[in-house]
């Protein structure tokens, strides 16, 4: 069950699980085309209907419930279940009983746990990010984050297992909620891609993904501006066309003829498009905890395509890059440090990193990653309970002592 029916992570999980079990995906909206071509059944959850949100008056009451929920958690329950989609999702799961529910996200976890209390289904939580910090805004942290923590803590004890995307996030969930998540990264299937020699006089970097304003894609243009003229940047972006146009204008002004924009391709064709570049530029200054500990899909796609990966010193990407020698990590989260690092590279350096990526791709792939998920689901269906640790108590809204925290801001950022 996913909060988005077309979430690539949910679709990949459904595909692997359907090789062993009868699988149904519950989600809002229309089924993804991949589901129509598979034996996975799709159960559509009706979206909120016009007028069901209650308008501004109810919105104010909901915010009041969130403010008072710390003293009276029953108000969190009322806030959550007033959402018609949550109610209909729980009803749909109860009417379509199953043996195990894989709940993607904290909201799906709350819904799945409610339905499982009636049907006896086992529940596995897939928490790909640290949910209480999914937004760093003051309003989210003041109002919604305590409710998110409440629902995760409430439902943690009844879980048959849990999943996340990185060791750092797993440690956070263990310390804060007593969970012991297995790691399933967002890696694509292994695919052998062609290799090529690197021309040290013309080094091509690619950045592909969503053109989201918060991701500060303009930083990448600034990096190229600080690099030797042998470096060229290519964007392959989807999403916000206004942002893409703004980036195009900035590139023409700052680094003419060294930054290029390309049409995007379908997800299944990404590897066949990006392998022809030399390096993948994934640098992003973290805006919050989830950015710092992220392992994005584009990171693994770049490895699968045999590209040398360029990243900042986020602990998760840094660990894999250094372990497999598949790229380079800047000394800090500043564009200057990234440019200095790139300028010091030779063609031979990049070719060694690319070789490391090609070897790592055989291990950091969906086939290997989903072995852990399949094993977890098999244990859950066999009636085994999840191993859990006693969570460390901490004031609501604060991480326990020793938990993963953001580093101090880079003075040169």
ABEGO torsion letter per residue (X at the ends): XBABAABAAAAAAAAAAAAABBBBBBBBEBBBAAAAABABBBBBBBBBBBGAAGEAAAAAAAAAAAAAAAABAAAAAAAAAABAAAAAAAAAAAABBBABBBBBEAAAAAAAAAAAAAAGBBBBBBBABBAAAABABAAAAAAAAAAAAAAAAAAAAABAEBBBABAAAAAAAAAAAGBBBBBBBBBBBBBBBBBBBBBAABBBBBBBEBBBAAAGAAAAAAAAAABBAABBBBBBBBEBAAAAAAAAAAAAAABBGABBBBBBBBAAAAAAAAAABABBBABBBBABAAAAABBBAAAAAAAAAGBBBBBBABAAAAAAAAAAGAEBBBABBBAAAAAAAAAABBAAAAAAAAAAAAAAAAABBAAAAAAAAAAAAAAAAAGBBBBBBBBBBBBBGBBBBGBBBBBBBBAAX
